[in-house]
Amino acid sequence: MTNPRGSAANSAALSAALSRAVDLSALKARSEATQNRPTAPPPDGTAPDGGGAPPSGAVLDVTEASFQTDVVERSLSQLVVVDLWADWCGPCKQLSPLLERLAEEAGGAWVLAKVDVDANPRIAQLFNAQSIPTVVAIGGGQPIDAFSGALPEPEIRKWLNSLLDALRDQLPGIRAAEEARGPVEEPEDPRFTEAEEAFDRGDFAAAQAAYERILDAEPANELAKSALAQVKFTARAEAADPDARATADADPANLDAQLAAADLEVAEQDAEAAFRRLIDAVRRTAGADRNRVREHLVALFDLFDPADERVTRARRDLASALF
C-alpha cells in the first residue's frame, strides 16, 4: 500500500467508488464471532473490548472486532469519520492529530474512528483503500464521502461542515450534540489578526499588504475586500491636508485637493457632501482626470452598505454625470 499525497482527482475517484454499494456489515459476522468467543476478563474485572454499548468519546480506536458497533451502528445516529492510518505512513502523522483535534472541538457532532490498517487489513480492504491516509465519512450505515492524503486544515473543516449540513436532519446525534454544546465561536484567522494588529498600531502599509495577501489566495473574500478599502481610506484621510477643503473650494480645478477634501468629509460623517463634490468634479473633467475622480468616488462607495440610500442616489448621479 502506497501513501501518495491526495489530489482532487484522487479524492473524487475515491468518493465515486465509495458511492457504489459498499456493505459495511461485511465484517459483522467476524465481529460477532470475536465478541462471542469466550474471553478471560482482564485483571481489573472490566469487560473486554468490542462488546456492549458504543464507547463514549470523540476519538475511537477501532478494530475489526469493534467495527460493527463503533462505526456501522453508531453511524445510524451520528456522523462517523474513519481514519485509515499506519505507523509507517508519514502524512498520517500530520493528518491524524489534526483530525483528533477537530473531533474534540466538535463536541460529539461527529466521531473519529481510527483504524490501524496493518492490524486491521480487512477494514482497509472493505474500503478498497489504495493509499493512506484515507478518510471516509460514514452516515446511516453507508459511506457518504471520502478523501485521501494529508489535506490542509481549512479544506478539511470545509469538508466536515458540508457533511454536517447535509446530514443534520438525517442523523439526530448531530443536532443533539450541537444544541448541547451551544454557540461556538469561530477560531480567529491569524491572517486577519495580523492585518488588524497592524491597523491598530497605525501601520497602514503592513495592514494593506496583509489584506492583499488574503485576497491573492481568496479573491472572493468579501471581508478582506471591505477591510482593505477601509485601510486605504484611513491611510489617505489621516495623511490629508486639514486645509484641503478650503483649497478645493477656492480652486475647483485642483483635483488633488478635491479628492483629499472628499476623504475628509467622509471621515467627518458627511458622505453626501463628499459624493456631491466628486460628482461635480466628474462633470468638469474629461479623459484621465475624469477616470481618476470616478475611481476615487467608487472606492468611497465601497466603504458603505451598497443599499445605503446615499450611495444608491450618488451612483445614479454619477451615471448621469458620465453619460
ABEGO torsion letter per residue (X at the ends): XBBBBBBAAAAAAAAAAAABBBBAAAAAAAAAAAAABBBBBBAAGBBBBGBEBBBBEABBBBBAAAAAAAAAAAAAABBBBBBBBBAABAAAAAAAAAAAAAAAAAGGABBBBBBBAAABAAAAAAAGBABOBBBBBBBGGBBABBBBEBBBAAAAAAAAAAAAAAAAAABAAAAAAAAAAEBBBBBBBAAAAAAAAAAAAGBAAAAAAAAAAAAAABAABAAAAAAAAAAAAAAAAAABBAAAAAAAAABAABAAAAAAAAAAAAAAGBAAAAAAAAAAAAAABBEAAAAAAAAAAAAAAAABBAABAAAAAAAAAAAAAAX
